Amino acid sequence: MSGEDFESLEKVLETCVPEAELREVRRLLFGKQLKKLNLPQSALDAAEEQDFDLKGYVFEASPEQLRPPRTVRVGLIQNKIVLPTDAPVLEQITALHKRVGEMVEVAAICGVNIVCFQEAWTMPFAFCTREREPWTEFAESAEDGLTTRFCIQLAKKYNMVVVSPILERDEIHGGTLWNTAVVVSNNGNVLGKSRKNHIPRVGDFNESTYYMEGNTSHPVFQTQFGKIAVNICYGRHHPLNWLMYSIHGAEIIFNPSATVGLLSEPIWPIEARNAAIANHCFTCAINRVGTEYFKNEFTSGDGKKAHHDFGHFYGSSYVAAPDGSRSPGLSRTRDGLLVTEMDLNLNRQVADKWNFKMTGRYEMYAEELKKAIHAKSP
Ligand SMILES: NC(=O)NCCC(=O)O
């Protein structure tokens, strides 16, 4: 039941837990109950017509005397690939631009200010194969590639910050490949890029065949709607990676991902949520959906029989807040747009209550880490 036939944990709870207990079950599992966001009927109709899950929630903060609310609407998009993996490269990219572009239009109707797509959103997650061609052809310049130009158009048209995780080819540094998120401001300027710091070597995630650990450290981007950072996929298993984005001031950390049920599904709801709690910020976890079939079978040196797919990418994108509350996840099986309205004042309110930033012994950790890393063997 771990594949396409299981819609979501939330659905099972709704169907199977009696109404009287459901509230308490939700409180224990998801934290403070969130209000549903009132989404325009035209957006709901468009989502139904275009066959994707559309959900909206509000994270509220307490009113303050000196600061007005800092309300921002964030959209997360999860999707299947559109064409088979052996369709011509440009056709695959164009089909994904079209699909995701339509979903961004609905995000705009919902008033979204910042949208983030899934990891390597313009391509199938083909790194399992270890083949170079045609997959390296999906790589593009972060500054002025086809996809960045497309995102610039979206940003300008909808006055929206766009976070676009792609396979990057860095033409001015030997044509090297990177797993990169490009951040485009709402007026259409490329604000910068953030490269994936941690490259998986687990199961079929053979990404180290294609690119190396990122060299952009932990950039934080000041946008009109708040300070944002991008911790790409496998970086979510590294608490210090989250910490560094937060230390540099990130108020919202996106985690665009590609991960499959049998590997990571039980830890998915915990990691980004824990990072939001530990770092007094909002985190947004996004995962792709569906099963992607590759013509040539592959192995990964783990004794498994040669196979043609990774297994099921389980979607379940969600947003977590610094007070430990989280939104329900999107579907495990369908494309989806999750719209959350968050008051960024909540970050400081929770920080003032729990004081993790104040009680953290960063200097001590830094010194001990340095000593431990440089320790000589006896
Ligand atoms: N894309 C990626 O880094 N996946 C690795 C598997 C995981 O982190 O769940």
The ligand as an SDF file (V2000), in Angstrom:
LIG
                    3D

  9  8  0  0  0  0  0  0  0  0999 V2000
   17.3050   14.1700   -4.0060 N   0  0  0  0  0  0  0  0  0  0  0  0
   17.8960   13.6960   -2.9330 C   0  0  0  0  0  0  0  0  0  0  0  0
   18.8710   14.2540   -2.4310 O   0  0  0  0  0  0  0  0  0  0  0  0
   17.3760   12.5510   -2.4410 N   0  0  0  0  0  0  0  0  0  0  0  0
   18.0250   11.7800   -1.4510 C   0  0  0  0  0  0  0  0  0  0  0  0
   17.0920   10.9890   -0.6630 C   0  0  0  0  0  0  0  0  0  0  0  0
   16.5520   11.6990    0.5030 C   0  0  0  0  0  0  0  0  0  0  0  0
   17.1990   12.6070    1.0180 O   0  0  0  0  0  0  0  0  0  0  0  0
   15.4630   11.3450    0.9510 O   0  0  0  0  0  0  0  0  0  0  0  0
  1  2  1  0
  2  3  2  0
  2  4  1  0
  4  5  1  0
  5  6  1  0
  6  7  1  0
  7  8  2  0
  7  9  1  0
M  END
$$$$
